[in-house]
């Protein structure tokens, strides 16, 4: 029996939010499958550590410091990835923040940050790759939404709103595209650094309780791999990944 075709091998995949959690796990897994991974985040030192480990294991990786809220920064990321590898096949818009708090706390600065990172960051990633994908005649946009794109919870109202927006942007892009694949990944509770910036004590404790049933980041990485590892005519539009024991 012949081995199945590996549709990920030699693909160049940009991953934002790659310095930890889901982004890091995805970079490691895709590199194992033969992809050229481009790790992007603000923590350059951590990115370089991960890339060095990937290359020591025989993988191909480059790093780039990026602020996803800055369109020029994201454009430069895509330019350098394309310049180095000669092609960009996919972008995984994974960077996100989740400073949960009741709306009555009026943490408007945190609202703005979530809108900038979670929504504008995704839009900047899409804008940076679409012209290239159109020129190439194909490409793949993968966006991290959340179970919060499907259910609203107290203290997570604005966060859920940003993830609903990611879902809507992804679905709209899919409908407009005949040569670009679009996938929304909606994780349930995962053990990551997401939420480390919560300033509301009650919300921080609530997240700690939720994470007693949390998935490991590699569970989401496998979902990304599944979406990428399809023939060009197959578009996995959405994957929701929850812990088996979780109601949310």
Phi, psi and omega in degrees: 000129182284155178287147178295152179292136177263103182278359181263334184303132178071001174286146175259120185236121176271134181231116174270160185064037189268004184276354180193174169057226185298317181297314178297313181299321180292318179301315181296316182292315181294323177296321177300328180273005173098009178281153167274115184256137179246107185269124182230135177186184178272335185272085186299319182300317179293319177302316182296324177298314181295315181298320179297320179293321178296315181291326177296333179271004177099005181270177181240122184212147169226161181234157178204127174289131183214145169248108187293343178280352181253109184301321180296322179296318180289322176301318180295323177301310181294320179300313183291323177297315180294322181294322183283314187259351178082000183187149169238121183264333184203152170233133176252099180281091191248343182299138180195161177228156185212064176280085184293145175186149175301147180299330181296342177286346176053047178276069188294329176296321177290325175300313181300319181295319178297318178297316182294313184282309189285329181256302182296327178298318177293315179299320179296321178296317179296313182298328183286329184261337187302313179301320179294316179298319179296320179295320180285337185086019178171164179169177185219124175253122177241126182240136174275113171263238182178162168300338176292352172277355184237342179213136180263136180234150176304144183076348180246021188300307183290321177301311179300321179299319179293325181282328169301319179298318178299317178299314182295318178298316181297314181294321178295317178298319178301315182293329181277348191250134173250346182234005178240124177278146181225129180230133172255126175256121182244093180282147164281211182287128183228146176285096178218181176279354180303128182097000179295341183263014177292128180256348179272116185302319181296318180293323179296319179292322179298318179295322177300319178294317179301322186283001173293341178245022190287150172281159170278152181302331182293341175296322179284323177302321180294327177293320177297315178302316180302315180295318181289326189272046177241155173301159186300335182269007180244122180242110174280106190284322181207140175231124174254127183236113180241154167297140182304321186274000185268140176276343183250000000 
